[in-house]
């Protein structure tokens, strides 16, 4: 839908389909999300102008070798492979957009020094289903890298 030239901008830009329904479909606990978090997504995307990126950015993601942004994504992958920053990969077990079986190994190839992936309950917006667990993993990760001997060299 996001790649459709007319339908994507119409539903995502004009009718707020991402915040209004899309994010809800991308979490495991939809009832909890609607009760506790959906209003925040809708509040920061109140009109078509604020939603521009929600329908333009996904259209740049290459789906095949003819995509107009393919060169940019190839550059991004080359630069990721050169990155040596401490990295923790966290992945949603139920993510249907970037499923762990397909994409986590790809990220490990691009970031071989990365820890993880840590699999948590969640679809594409996994922070909504496993926020406290993810936060605890990040705090633990930061404590480990801060305590490591190489942390002094990287500073």
Secondary structure, 3 states (H helix, E strand, C coil): CCCCCCHHHHHHHHCCHHHHHHHHHCCCCHHHHHHHCHHHHHHHCCCCCCCHHHHHHHHHCCCCCCCCCHHHHHHHHHHHHHCCCCCEEEEECCCCCCCHHHHHHHHHHHCCCCEEEEEECCCCCCHHHHHHHHHHHHHHHHHHHHHCCHHHHHC
